[in-house]
Amino acid sequence: MIGGVQNIGKIPELKRRLLYTVGMLFVYRIGVHVPTPGVDGKALAEFFNQASGNLFGLFNLFSGGALQQLSIFALGIM
């Protein structure tokens, strides 16, 4: 197992793919914090606090709280 992890840097294709994956995760995590223009964040947060026990609360739970922030990436516009 340790030998396999050490070989990551030696295989160029694997190294390139891992760097690409980490880069895309980084871009996504930054993009989750970009708010959607024209949406009142306080009203949306209040709505999701009230809707914690219904279907919207479940969707927010599955999205990791991204729907409560209503970012551009949470809308699926990528």
mmCIF file of the N, C-alpha and C atoms, coordinates in Angstrom:
data_MODEL
# 
_entry.id   MODEL 
# 
loop_
_atom_site.group_PDB 
_atom_site.id 
_atom_site.type_symbol 
_atom_site.label_atom_id 
_atom_site.label_alt_id 
_atom_site.label_comp_id 
_atom_site.label_asym_id 
_atom_site.label_entity_id 
_atom_site.label_seq_id 
_atom_site.pdbx_PDB_ins_code 
_atom_site.Cartn_x 
_atom_site.Cartn_y 
_atom_site.Cartn_z 
_atom_site.occupancy 
_atom_site.B_iso_or_equiv 
_atom_site.pdbx_formal_charge 
_atom_site.auth_seq_id 
_atom_site.auth_comp_id 
_atom_site.auth_asym_id 
_atom_site.auth_atom_id 
_atom_site.pdbx_PDB_model_num 
ATOM 1   N N  . MET A 1 1  ? 0.834   -1.195 0.000   1.00 0.00 ? 1  MET A N  1 
ATOM 2   C CA . MET A 1 1  ? 0.000   0.000  0.000   1.00 0.00 ? 1  MET A CA 1 
ATOM 3   C C  . MET A 1 1  ? 0.875   1.254  0.000   1.00 0.00 ? 1  MET A C  1 
ATOM 4   N N  . ILE A 1 2  ? 1.877   1.269  0.858   1.00 0.00 ? 2  ILE A N  1 
ATOM 5   C CA . ILE A 1 2  ? 2.770   2.434  0.922   1.00 0.00 ? 2  ILE A CA 1 
ATOM 6   C C  . ILE A 1 2  ? 3.536   2.577  -0.391  1.00 0.00 ? 2  ILE A C  1 
ATOM 7   N N  . GLY A 1 3  ? 3.922   1.460  -0.983  1.00 0.00 ? 3  GLY A N  1 
ATOM 8   C CA . GLY A 1 3  ? 4.637   1.502  -2.257  1.00 0.00 ? 3  GLY A CA 1 
ATOM 9   C C  . GLY A 1 3  ? 3.782   2.094  -3.363  1.00 0.00 ? 3  GLY A C  1 
ATOM 10  N N  . GLY A 1 4  ? 2.484   1.800  -3.335  1.00 0.00 ? 4  GLY A N  1 
ATOM 11  C CA . GLY A 1 4  ? 1.573   2.358  -4.335  1.00 0.00 ? 4  GLY A CA 1 
ATOM 12  C C  . GLY A 1 4  ? 1.434   3.855  -4.202  1.00 0.00 ? 4  GLY A C  1 
ATOM 13  N N  . VAL A 1 5  ? 1.390   4.345  -2.980  1.00 0.00 ? 5  VAL A N  1 
ATOM 14  C CA . VAL A 1 5  ? 1.285   5.788  -2.747  1.00 0.00 ? 5  VAL A CA 1 
ATOM 15  C C  . VAL A 1 5  ? 2.576   6.485  -3.164  1.00 0.00 ? 5  VAL A C  1 
ATOM 16  N N  . GLN A 1 6  ? 3.692   5.839  -2.960  1.00 0.00 ? 6  GLN A N  1 
ATOM 17  C CA . GLN A 1 6  ? 4.968   6.434  -3.345  1.00 0.00 ? 6  GLN A CA 1 
ATOM 18  C C  . GLN A 1 6  ? 5.119   6.511  -4.864  1.00 0.00 ? 6  GLN A C  1 
ATOM 19  N N  . ASN A 1 7  ? 4.458   5.624  -5.589  1.00 0.00 ? 7  ASN A N  1 
ATOM 20  C CA . ASN A 1 7  ? 4.557   5.606  -7.052  1.00 0.00 ? 7  ASN A CA 1 
ATOM 21  C C  . ASN A 1 7  ? 3.700   6.664  -7.723  1.00 0.00 ? 7  ASN A C  1 
ATOM 22  N N  . ILE A 1 8  ? 2.885   7.390  -6.973  1.00 0.00 ? 8  ILE A N  1 
ATOM 23  C CA . ILE A 1 8  ? 2.011   8.400  -7.574  1.00 0.00 ? 8  ILE A CA 1 
ATOM 24  C C  . ILE A 1 8  ? 2.832   9.453  -8.318  1.00 0.00 ? 8  ILE A C  1 
ATOM 25  N N  . GLY A 1 9  ? 3.918   9.892  -7.730  1.00 0.00 ? 9  GLY A N  1 
ATOM 26  C CA . GLY A 1 9  ? 4.747   10.912 -8.363  1.00 0.00 ? 9  GLY A CA 1 
ATOM 27  C C  . GLY A 1 9  ? 5.547   10.401 -9.544  1.00 0.00 ? 9  GLY A C  1 
ATOM 28  N N  . LYS A 1 10 ? 5.699   9.094  -9.644  1.00 0.00 ? 10 LYS A N  1 
ATOM 29  C CA . LYS A 1 10 ? 6.519   8.522  -10.712 1.00 0.00 ? 10 LYS A CA 1 
ATOM 30  C C  . LYS A 1 10 ? 5.734   8.250  -11.993 1.00 0.00 ? 10 LYS A C  1 
ATOM 31  N N  . ILE A 1 11 ? 4.422   8.137  -11.886 1.00 0.00 ? 11 ILE A N  1 
ATOM 32  C CA . ILE A 1 11 ? 3.589   7.851  -13.060 1.00 0.00 ? 11 ILE A CA 1 
ATOM 33  C C  . ILE A 1 11 ? 2.981   9.169  -13.532 1.00 0.00 ? 11 ILE A C  1 
ATOM 34  N N  . PRO A 1 12 ? 3.414   9.671  -14.695 1.00 0.00 ? 12 PRO A N  1 
ATOM 35  C CA . PRO A 1 12 ? 2.971   11.005 -15.129 1.00 0.00 ? 12 PRO A CA 1 
ATOM 36  C C  . PRO A 1 12 ? 1.462   11.110 -15.365 1.00 0.00 ? 12 PRO A C  1 
ATOM 37  N N  . GLU A 1 13 ? 0.850   10.079 -15.946 1.00 0.00 ? 13 GLU A N  1 
ATOM 38  C CA . GLU A 1 13 ? -0.590  10.120 -16.223 1.00 0.00 ? 13 GLU A CA 1 
ATOM 39  C C  . GLU A 1 13 ? -1.392  10.185 -14.925 1.00 0.00 ? 13 GLU A C  1 
ATOM 40  N N  . LEU A 1 14 ? -1.007  9.387  -13.951 1.00 0.00 ? 14 LEU A N  1 
ATOM 41  C CA . LEU A 1 14 ? -1.696  9.382  -12.662 1.00 0.00 ? 14 LEU A CA 1 
ATOM 42  C C  . LEU A 1 14 ? -1.503  10.708 -11.938 1.00 0.00 ? 14 LEU A C  1 
ATOM 43  N N  . LYS A 1 15 ? -0.308  11.244 -11.999 1.00 0.00 ? 15 LYS A N  1 
ATOM 44  C CA . LYS A 1 15 ? -0.018  12.529 -11.362 1.00 0.00 ? 15 LYS A CA 1 
ATOM 45  C C  . LYS A 1 15 ? -0.853  13.646 -11.994 1.00 0.00 ? 15 LYS A C  1 
ATOM 46  N N  . ARG A 1 16 ? -0.957  13.635 -13.321 1.00 0.00 ? 16 ARG A N  1 
ATOM 47  C CA . ARG A 1 16 ? -1.735  14.647 -14.031 1.00 0.00 ? 16 ARG A CA 1 
ATOM 48  C C  . ARG A 1 16 ? -3.212  14.552 -13.668 1.00 0.00 ? 16 ARG A C  1 
ATOM 49  N N  . ARG A 1 17 ? -3.733  13.348 -13.605 1.00 0.00 ? 17 ARG A N  1 
ATOM 50  C CA . ARG A 1 17 ? -5.151  13.166 -13.273 1.00 0.00 ? 17 ARG A CA 1 
ATOM 51  C C  . ARG A 1 17 ? -5.452  13.568 -11.829 1.00 0.00 ? 17 ARG A C  1 
ATOM 52  N N  . LEU A 1 18 ? -4.571  13.243 -10.922 1.00 0.00 ? 18 LEU A N  1 
ATOM 53  C CA . LEU A 1 18 ? -4.782  13.634 -9.526  1.00 0.00 ? 18 LEU A CA 1 
ATOM 54  C C  . LEU A 1 18 ? -4.724  15.149 -9.354  1.00 0.00 ? 18 LEU A C  1 
ATOM 55  N N  . LEU A 1 19 ? -3.787  15.795 -10.022 1.00 0.00 ? 19 LEU A N  1 
ATOM 56  C CA . LEU A 1 19 ? -3.702  17.251 -9.942  1.00 0.00 ? 19 LEU A CA 1 
ATOM 57  C C  . LEU A 1 19 ? -4.943  17.906 -10.543 1.00 0.00 ? 19 LEU A C  1 
ATOM 58  N N  . TYR A 1 20 ? -5.453  17.353 -11.635 1.00 0.00 ? 20 TYR A N  1 
ATOM 59  C CA . TYR A 1 20 ? -6.672  17.878 -12.242 1.00 0.00 ? 20 TYR A CA 1 
ATOM 60  C C  . TYR A 1 20 ? -7.854  17.727 -11.283 1.00 0.00 ? 20 TYR A C  1 
ATOM 61  N N  . THR A 1 21 ? -7.987  16.570 -10.662 1.00 0.00 ? 21 THR A N  1 
ATOM 62  C CA . THR A 1 21 ? -9.086  16.320 -9.727  1.00 0.00 ? 21 THR A CA 1 
ATOM 63  C C  . THR A 1 21 ? -9.020  17.254 -8.535  1.00 0.00 ? 21 THR A C  1 
ATOM 64  N N  . VAL A 1 22 ? -7.853  17.408 -7.958  1.00 0.00 ? 22 VAL A N  1 
ATOM 65  C CA . VAL A 1 22 ? -7.694  18.311 -6.815  1.00 0.00 ? 22 VAL A CA 1 
ATOM 66  C C  . VAL A 1 22 ? -7.973  19.750 -7.236  1.00 0.00 ? 22 VAL A C  1 
ATOM 67  N N  . GLY A 1 23 ? -7.537  20.128 -8.424  1.00 0.00 ? 23 GLY A N  1 
ATOM 68  C CA . GLY A 1 23 ? -7.806  21.477 -8.926  1.00 0.00 ? 23 GLY A CA 1 
ATOM 69  C C  . GLY A 1 23 ? -9.289  21.744 -9.115  1.00 0.00 ? 23 GLY A C  1 
ATOM 70  N N  . MET A 1 24 ? -10.016 20.777 -9.667  1.00 0.00 ? 24 MET A N  1 
ATOM 71  C CA . MET A 1 24 ? -11.463 20.942 -9.861  1.00 0.00 ? 24 MET A CA 1 
ATOM 72  C C  . MET A 1 24 ? -12.199 21.003 -8.524  1.00 0.00 ? 24 MET A C  1 
ATOM 73  N N  . LEU A 1 25 ? -11.763 20.216 -7.551  1.00 0.00 ? 25 LEU A N  1 
ATOM 74  C CA . LEU A 1 25 ? -12.364 20.297 -6.217  1.00 0.00 ? 25 LEU A CA 1 
ATOM 75  C C  . LEU A 1 25 ? -12.122 21.664 -5.593  1.00 0.00 ? 25 LEU A C  1 
ATOM 76  N N  . PHE A 1 26 ? -10.934 22.211 -5.803  1.00 0.00 ? 26 PHE A N  1 
ATOM 77  C CA . PHE A 1 26 ? -10.609 23.536 -5.283  1.00 0.00 ? 26 PHE A CA 1 
ATOM 78  C C  . PHE A 1 26 ? -11.493 24.602 -5.931  1.00 0.00 ? 26 PHE A C  1 
ATOM 79  N N  . VAL A 1 27 ? -11.647 24.538 -7.247  1.00 0.00 ? 27 VAL A N  1 
ATOM 80  C CA . VAL A 1 27 ? -12.488 25.506 -7.960  1.00 0.00 ? 27 VAL A CA 1 
ATOM 81  C C  . VAL A 1 27 ? -13.932 25.402 -7.489  1.00 0.00 ? 27 VAL A C  1 
ATOM 82  N N  . TYR A 1 28 ? -14.424 24.195 -7.298  1.00 0.00 ? 28 TYR A N  1 
ATOM 83  C CA . TYR A 1 28 ? -15.798 24.011 -6.849  1.00 0.00 ? 28 TYR A CA 1 
ATOM 84  C C  . TYR A 1 28 ? -15.997 24.570 -5.446  1.00 0.00 ? 28 TYR A C  1 
ATOM 85  N N  . ARG A 1 29 ? -15.058 24.313 -4.553  1.00 0.00 ? 29 ARG A N  1 
ATOM 86  C CA . ARG A 1 29 ? -15.198 24.794 -3.175  1.00 0.00 ? 29 ARG A CA 1 
ATOM 87  C C  . ARG A 1 29 ? -15.149 26.320 -3.117  1.00 0.00 ? 29 ARG A C  1 
ATOM 88  N N  . ILE A 1 30 ? -14.396 26.948 -3.994  1.00 0.00 ? 30 ILE A N  1 
ATOM 89  C CA . ILE A 1 30 ? -14.393 28.410 -4.067  1.00 0.00 ? 30 ILE A CA 1 
ATOM 90  C C  . ILE A 1 30 ? -15.715 28.895 -4.662  1.00 0.00 ? 30 ILE A C  1 
ATOM 91  N N  . GLY A 1 31 ? -16.192 28.231 -5.713  1.00 0.00 ? 31 GLY A N  1 
ATOM 92  C CA . GLY A 1 31 ? -17.415 28.644 -6.395  1.00 0.00 ? 31 GLY A CA 1 
ATOM 93  C C  . GLY A 1 31 ? -18.672 28.481 -5.571  1.00 0.00 ? 31 GLY A C  1 
ATOM 94  N N  . VAL A 1 32 ? -18.649 27.621 -4.574  1.00 0.00 ? 32 VAL A N  1 
ATOM 95  C CA . VAL A 1 32 ? -19.818 27.433 -3.711  1.00 0.00 ? 32 VAL A CA 1 
ATOM 96  C C  . VAL A 1 32 ? -20.083 28.695 -2.896  1.00 0.00 ? 32 VAL A C  1 
ATOM 97  N N  . HIS A 1 33 ? -19.076 29.495 -2.688  1.00 0.00 ? 33 HIS A N  1 
ATOM 98  C CA . HIS A 1 33 ? -19.231 30.705 -1.878  1.00 0.00 ? 33 HIS A CA 1 
ATOM 99  C C  . HIS A 1 33 ? -19.582 31.939 -2.707  1.00 0.00 ? 33 HIS A C  1 
ATOM 100 N N  . VAL A 1 34 ? -19.769 31.794 -4.022  1.00 0.00 ? 34 VAL A N  1 
ATOM 101 C CA . VAL A 1 34 ? -20.183 32.906 -4.879  1.00 0.00 ? 34 VAL A CA 1 
ATOM 102 C C  . VAL A 1 34 ? -21.708 32.966 -4.854  1.00 0.00 ? 34 VAL A C  1 
ATOM 103 N N  . PRO A 1 35 ? -22.286 34.012 -4.282  1.00 0.00 ? 35 PRO A N  1 
ATOM 104 C CA . PRO A 1 35 ? -23.753 34.055 -4.157  1.00 0.00 ? 35 PRO A CA 1 
ATOM 105 C C  . PRO A 1 35 ? -24.432 34.340 -5.493  1.00 0.00 ? 35 PRO A C  1 
ATOM 106 N N  . THR A 1 36 ? -25.688 33.929 -5.575  1.00 0.00 ? 36 THR A N  1 
ATOM 107 C CA . THR A 1 36 ? -26.494 34.202 -6.756  1.00 0.00 ? 36 THR A CA 1 
ATOM 108 C C  . THR A 1 36 ? -26.975 35.646 -6.702  1.00 0.00 ? 36 THR A C  1 
ATOM 109 N N  . PRO A 1 37 ? -26.744 36.431 -7.748  1.00 0.00 ? 37 PRO A N  1 
ATOM 110 C CA . PRO A 1 37 ? -27.172 37.828 -7.727  1.00 0.00 ? 37 PRO A CA 1 
ATOM 111 C C  . PRO A 1 37 ? -28.697 37.952 -7.687  1.00 0.00 ? 37 PRO A C  1 
ATOM 112 N N  . GLY A 1 38 ? -29.178 38.934 -6.944  1.00 0.00 ? 38 GLY A N  1 
ATOM 113 C CA . GLY A 1 38 ? -30.605 39.213 -6.887  1.00 0.00 ? 38 GLY A CA 1 
ATOM 114 C C  . GLY A 1 38 ? -31.378 38.405 -5.874  1.00 0.00 ? 38 GLY A C  1 
ATOM 115 N N  . VAL A 1 39 ? -30.703 37.611 -5.052  1.00 0.00 ? 39 VAL A N  1 
ATOM 116 C CA . VAL A 1 39 ? -31.380 36.785 -4.053  1.00 0.00 ? 39 VAL A CA 1 
ATOM 117 C C  . VAL A 1 39 ? -31.054 37.329 -2.671  1.00 0.00 ? 39 VAL A C  1 
ATOM 118 N N  . ASP A 1 40 ? -32.093 37.546 -1.862  1.00 0.00 ? 40 ASP A N  1 
ATOM 119 C CA . ASP A 1 40 ? -31.900 38.027 -0.499  1.00 0.00 ? 40 ASP A CA 1 
ATOM 120 C C  . ASP A 1 40 ? -31.442 36.862 0.376   1.00 0.00 ? 40 ASP A C  1 
ATOM 121 N N  . GLY A 1 41 ? -30.205 36.914 0.814   1.00 0.00 ? 41 GLY A N  1 
ATOM 122 C CA . GLY A 1 41 ? -29.626 35.824 1.584   1.00 0.00 ? 41 GLY A CA 1 
ATOM 123 C C  . GLY A 1 41 ? -30.268 35.618 2.937   1.00 0.00 ? 41 GLY A C  1 
ATOM 124 N N  . LYS A 1 42 ? -30.654 36.709 3.593   1.00 0.00 ? 42 LYS A N  1 
ATOM 125 C CA . LYS A 1 42 ? -31.276 36.592 4.914   1.00 0.00 ? 42 LYS A CA 1 
ATOM 126 C C  . LYS A 1 42 ? -32.647 35.929 4.823   1.00 0.00 ? 42 LYS A C  1 
ATOM 127 N N  . ALA A 1 43 ? -33.429 36.305 3.818   1.00 0.00 ? 43 ALA A N  1 
ATOM 128 C CA . ALA A 1 43 ? -34.752 35.700 3.643   1.00 0.00 ? 43 ALA A CA 1 
ATOM 129 C C  . ALA A 1 43 ? -34.627 34.220 3.292   1.00 0.00 ? 43 ALA A C  1 
ATOM 130 N N  . LEU A 1 44 ? -33.640 33.891 2.485   1.00 0.00 ? 44 LEU A N  1 
ATOM 131 C CA . LEU A 1 44 ? -33.434 32.497 2.114   1.00 0.00 ? 44 LEU A CA 1 
ATOM 132 C C  . LEU A 1 44 ? -33.000 31.663 3.315   1.00 0.00 ? 44 LEU A C  1 
ATOM 133 N N  . ALA A 1 45 ? -32.099 32.206 4.136   1.00 0.00 ? 45 ALA A N  1 
ATOM 134 C CA . ALA A 1 45 ? -31.664 31.491 5.336   1.00 0.00 ? 45 ALA A CA 1 
ATOM 135 C C  . ALA A 1 45 ? -32.825 31.294 6.299   1.00 0.00 ? 45 ALA A C  1 
ATOM 136 N N  . GLU A 1 46 ? -33.679 32.298 6.432   1.00 0.00 ? 46 GLU A N  1 
ATOM 137 C CA . GLU A 1 46 ? -34.851 32.175 7.304   1.00 0.00 ? 46 GLU A CA 1 
ATOM 138 C C  . GLU A 1 46 ? -35.804 31.104 6.775   1.00 0.00 ? 46 GLU A C  1 
ATOM 139 N N  . PHE A 1 47 ? -35.982 31.060 5.459   1.00 0.00 ? 47 PHE A N  1 
ATOM 140 C CA . PHE A 1 47 ? -36.849 30.042 4.857   1.00 0.00 ? 47 PHE A CA 1 
ATOM 141 C C  . PHE A 1 47 ? -36.333 28.640 5.157   1.00 0.00 ? 47 PHE A C  1 
ATOM 142 N N  . PHE A 1 48 ? -35.030 28.426 4.987   1.00 0.00 ? 48 PHE A N  1 
ATOM 143 C CA . PHE A 1 48 ? -34.484 27.093 5.216   1.00 0.00 ? 48 PHE A CA 1 
ATOM 144 C C  . PHE A 1 48 ? -34.452 26.741 6.698   1.00 0.00 ? 48 PHE A C  1 
ATOM 145 N N  . ASN A 1 49 ? -34.345 27.726 7.574   1.00 0.00 ? 49 ASN A N  1 
ATOM 146 C CA . ASN A 1 49 ? -34.431 27.435 9.005   1.00 0.00 ? 49 ASN A CA 1 
ATOM 147 C C  . ASN A 1 49 ? -35.837 26.973 9.376   1.00 0.00 ? 49 ASN A C  1 
ATOM 148 N N  . GLN A 1 50 ? -36.855 27.547 8.758   1.00 0.00 ? 50 GLN A N  1 
ATOM 149 C CA . GLN A 1 50 ? -38.233 27.126 9.015   1.00 0.00 ? 50 GLN A CA 1 
ATOM 150 C C  . GLN A 1 50 ? -38.548 25.801 8.332   1.00 0.00 ? 50 GLN A C  1 
ATOM 151 N N  . ALA A 1 51 ? -37.904 25.529 7.221   1.00 0.00 ? 51 ALA A N  1 
ATOM 152 C CA . ALA A 1 51 ? -38.210 24.343 6.424   1.00 0.00 ? 51 ALA A CA 1 
ATOM 153 C C  . ALA A 1 51 ? -37.264 23.187 6.727   1.00 0.00 ? 51 ALA A C  1 
ATOM 154 N N  . SER A 1 52 ? -36.722 23.138 7.927   1.00 0.00 ? 52 SER A N  1 
ATOM 155 C CA . SER A 1 52 ? -35.723 22.114 8.222   1.00 0.00 ? 52 SER A CA 1 
ATOM 156 C C  . SER A 1 52 ? -36.310 20.711 8.282   1.00 0.00 ? 52 SER A C  1 
ATOM 157 N N  . GLY A 1 53 ? -37.616 20.580 8.495   1.00 0.00 ? 53 GLY A N  1 
ATOM 158 C CA . GLY A 1 53 ? -38.198 19.257 8.627   1.00 0.00 ? 53 GLY A CA 1 
ATOM 159 C C  . GLY A 1 53 ? -38.932 18.754 7.404   1.00 0.00 ? 53 GLY A C  1 
ATOM 160 N N  . ASN A 1 54 ? -38.929 19.498 6.318   1.00 0.00 ? 54 ASN A N  1 
ATOM 161 C CA . ASN A 1 54 ? -39.680 19.045 5.142   1.00 0.00 ? 54 ASN A CA 1 
ATOM 162 C C  . ASN A 1 54 ? -38.746 18.748 3.974   1.00 0.00 ? 54 ASN A C  1 
ATOM 163 N N  . LEU A 1 55 ? -39.299 18.707 2.774   1.00 0.00 ? 55 LEU A N  1 
ATOM 164 C CA . LEU A 1 55 ? -38.543 18.304 1.592   1.00 0.00 ? 55 LEU A CA 1 
ATOM 165 C C  . LEU A 1 55 ? -37.404 19.274 1.264   1.00 0.00 ? 55 LEU A C  1 
ATOM 166 N N  . PHE A 1 56 ? -37.631 20.570 1.434   1.00 0.00 ? 56 PHE A N  1 
ATOM 167 C CA . PHE A 1 56 ? -36.561 21.547 1.164   1.00 0.00 ? 56 PHE A CA 1 
ATOM 168 C C  . PHE A 1 56 ? -35.395 21.360 2.134   1.00 0.00 ? 56 PHE A C  1 
ATOM 169 N N  . GLY A 1 57 ? -35.706 21.059 3.375   1.00 0.00 ? 57 GLY A N  1 
ATOM 170 C CA . GLY A 1 57 ? -34.653 20.786 4.346   1.00 0.00 ? 57 GLY A CA 1 
ATOM 171 C C  . GLY A 1 57 ? -33.857 19.545 3.983   1.00 0.00 ? 57 GLY A C  1 
ATOM 172 N N  . LEU A 1 58 ? -34.539 18.541 3.439   1.00 0.00 ? 58 LEU A N  1 
ATOM 173 C CA . LEU A 1 58 ? -33.856 17.322 3.010   1.00 0.00 ? 58 LEU A CA 1 
ATOM 174 C C  . LEU A 1 58 ? -32.934 17.598 1.823   1.00 0.00 ? 58 LEU A C  1 
ATOM 175 N N  . PHE A 1 59 ? -33.420 18.388 0.851   1.00 0.00 ? 59 PHE A N  1 
ATOM 176 C CA . PHE A 1 59 ? -32.569 18.764 -0.285  1.00 0.00 ? 59 PHE A CA 1 
ATOM 177 C C  . PHE A 1 59 ? -31.353 19.563 0.182   1.00 0.00 ? 59 PHE A C  1 
ATOM 178 N N  . ASN A 1 60 ? -31.563 20.455 1.136   1.00 0.00 ? 60 ASN A N  1 
ATOM 179 C CA . ASN A 1 60 ? -30.461 21.244 1.675   1.00 0.00 ? 60 ASN A CA 1 
ATOM 180 C C  . ASN A 1 60 ? -29.461 20.339 2.386   1.00 0.00 ? 60 ASN A C  1 
ATOM 181 N N  . LEU A 1 61 ? -29.956 19.336 3.085   1.00 0.00 ? 61 LEU A N  1 
ATOM 182 C CA . LEU A 1 61 ? -29.080 18.391 3.769   1.00 0.00 ? 61 LEU A CA 1 
ATOM 183 C C  . LEU A 1 61 ? -28.233 17.617 2.769   1.00 0.00 ? 61 LEU A C  1 
ATOM 184 N N  . PHE A 1 62 ? -28.856 17.135 1.692   1.00 0.00 ? 62 PHE A N  1 
ATOM 185 C CA . PHE A 1 62 ? -28.120 16.373 0.681   1.00 0.00 ? 62 PHE A CA 1 
ATOM 186 C C  . PHE A 1 62 ? -27.122 17.237 -0.084  1.00 0.00 ? 62 PHE A C  1 
ATOM 187 N N  . SER A 1 63 ? -27.390 18.515 -0.200  1.00 0.00 ? 63 SER A N  1 
ATOM 188 C CA . SER A 1 63 ? -26.461 19.397 -0.916  1.00 0.00 ? 63 SER A CA 1 
ATOM 189 C C  . SER A 1 63 ? -25.358 19.925 -0.007  1.00 0.00 ? 63 SER A C  1 
ATOM 190 N N  . GLY A 1 64 ? -25.356 19.524 1.238   1.00 0.00 ? 64 GLY A N  1 
ATOM 191 C CA . GLY A 1 64 ? -24.318 19.974 2.164   1.00 0.00 ? 64 GLY A CA 1 
ATOM 192 C C  . GLY A 1 64 ? -24.494 21.413 2.594   1.00 0.00 ? 64 GLY A C  1 
ATOM 193 N N  . GLY A 1 65 ? -25.708 21.919 2.558   1.00 0.00 ? 65 GLY A N  1 
ATOM 194 C CA . GLY A 1 65 ? -25.985 23.295 2.945   1.00 0.00 ? 65 GLY A CA 1 
ATOM 195 C C  . GLY A 1 65 ? -25.794 24.295 1.826   1.00 0.00 ? 65 GLY A C  1 
ATOM 196 N N  . ALA A 1 66 ? -25.459 23.819 0.636   1.00 0.00 ? 66 ALA A N  1 
ATOM 197 C CA . ALA A 1 66 ? -25.214 24.732 -0.485  1.00 0.00 ? 66 ALA A CA 1 
ATOM 198 C C  . ALA A 1 66 ? -26.501 25.392 -0.971  1.00 0.00 ? 66 ALA A C  1 
ATOM 199 N N  . LEU A 1 67 ? -27.642 24.723 -0.823  1.00 0.00 ? 67 LEU A N  1 
ATOM 200 C CA . LEU A 1 67 ? -28.897 25.349 -1.233  1.00 0.00 ? 67 LEU A CA 1 
ATOM 201 C C  . LEU A 1 67 ? -29.254 26.510 -0.322  1.00 0.00 ? 67 LEU A C  1 
ATOM 202 N N  . GLN A 1 68 ? -28.897 26.403 0.940   1.00 0.00 ? 68 GLN A N  1 
ATOM 203 C CA . GLN A 1 68 ? -29.191 27.491 1.876   1.00 0.00 ? 68 GLN A CA 1 
ATOM 204 C C  . GLN A 1 68 ? -28.399 28.740 1.506   1.00 0.00 ? 68 GLN A C  1 
ATOM 205 N N  . GLN A 1 69 ? -27.207 28.569 0.978   1.00 0.00 ? 69 GLN A N  1 
ATOM 206 C CA . GLN A 1 69 ? -26.416 29.715 0.526   1.00 0.00 ? 69 GLN A CA 1 
ATOM 207 C C  . GLN A 1 69 ? -26.841 30.157 -0.869  1.00 0.00 ? 69 GLN A C  1 
ATOM 208 N N  . LEU A 1 70 ? -27.461 29.275 -1.635  1.00 0.00 ? 70 LEU A N  1 
ATOM 209 C CA . LEU A 1 70 ? -27.889 29.491 -3.014  1.00 0.00 ? 70 LEU A CA 1 
ATOM 210 C C  . LEU A 1 70 ? -26.764 30.109 -3.854  1.00 0.00 ? 70 LEU A C  1 
ATOM 211 N N  . SER A 1 71 ? -25.707 29.342 -3.965  1.00 0.00 ? 71 SER A N  1 
ATOM 212 C CA . SER A 1 71 ? -24.601 29.784 -4.800  1.00 0.00 ? 71 SER A CA 1 
ATOM 213 C C  . SER A 1 71 ? -24.857 29.389 -6.250  1.00 0.00 ? 71 SER A C  1 
ATOM 214 N N  . ILE A 1 72 ? -24.060 29.914 -7.141  1.00 0.00 ? 72 ILE A N  1 
ATOM 215 C CA . ILE A 1 72 ? -24.206 29.605 -8.559  1.00 0.00 ? 72 ILE A CA 1 
ATOM 216 C C  . ILE A 1 72 ? -23.925 28.126 -8.804  1.00 0.00 ? 72 ILE A C  1 
ATOM 217 N N  . PHE A 1 73 ? -22.950 27.560 -8.122  1.00 0.00 ? 73 PHE A N  1 
ATOM 218 C CA . PHE A 1 73 ? -22.627 26.150 -8.315  1.00 0.00 ? 73 PHE A CA 1 
ATOM 219 C C  . PHE A 1 73 ? -23.694 25.244 -7.722  1.00 0.00 ? 73 PHE A C  1 
ATOM 220 N N  . ALA A 1 74 ? -24.406 25.690 -6.704  1.00 0.00 ? 74 ALA A N  1 
ATOM 221 C CA . ALA A 1 74 ? -25.479 24.880 -6.122  1.00 0.00 ? 74 ALA A CA 1 
ATOM 222 C C  . ALA A 1 74 ? -26.653 24.771 -7.079  1.00 0.00 ? 74 ALA A C  1 
ATOM 223 N N  . LEU A 1 75 ? -26.776 25.716 -7.998  1.00 0.00 ? 75 LEU A N  1 
ATOM 224 C CA . LEU A 1 75 ? -27.843 25.671 -8.987  1.00 0.00 ? 75 LEU A CA 1 
ATOM 225 C C  . LEU A 1 75 ? -27.522 24.715 -10.130 1.00 0.00 ? 75 LEU A C  1 
ATOM 226 N N  . GLY A 1 76 ? -26.286 24.272 -10.209 1.00 0.00 ? 76 GLY A N  1 
ATOM 227 C CA . GLY A 1 76 ? -25.891 23.368 -11.278 1.00 0.00 ? 76 GLY A CA 1 
ATOM 228 C C  . GLY A 1 76 ? -25.474 24.090 -12.544 1.00 0.00 ? 76 GLY A C  1 
ATOM 229 N N  . ILE A 1 77 ? -25.191 25.374 -12.466 1.00 0.00 ? 77 ILE A N  1 
ATOM 230 C CA . ILE A 1 77 ? -24.761 26.153 -13.630 1.00 0.00 ? 77 ILE A CA 1 
ATOM 231 C C  . ILE A 1 77 ? -23.240 26.172 -13.622 1.00 0.00 ? 77 ILE A C  1 
ATOM 232 N N  . MET A 1 78 ? -22.654 25.239 -14.326 1.00 0.00 ? 78 MET A N  1 
ATOM 233 C CA . MET A 1 78 ? -21.197 25.150 -14.340 1.00 0.00 ? 78 MET A CA 1 
ATOM 234 C C  . MET A 1 78 ? -20.712 25.045 -15.769 1.00 0.00 ? 78 MET A C  1 
# 
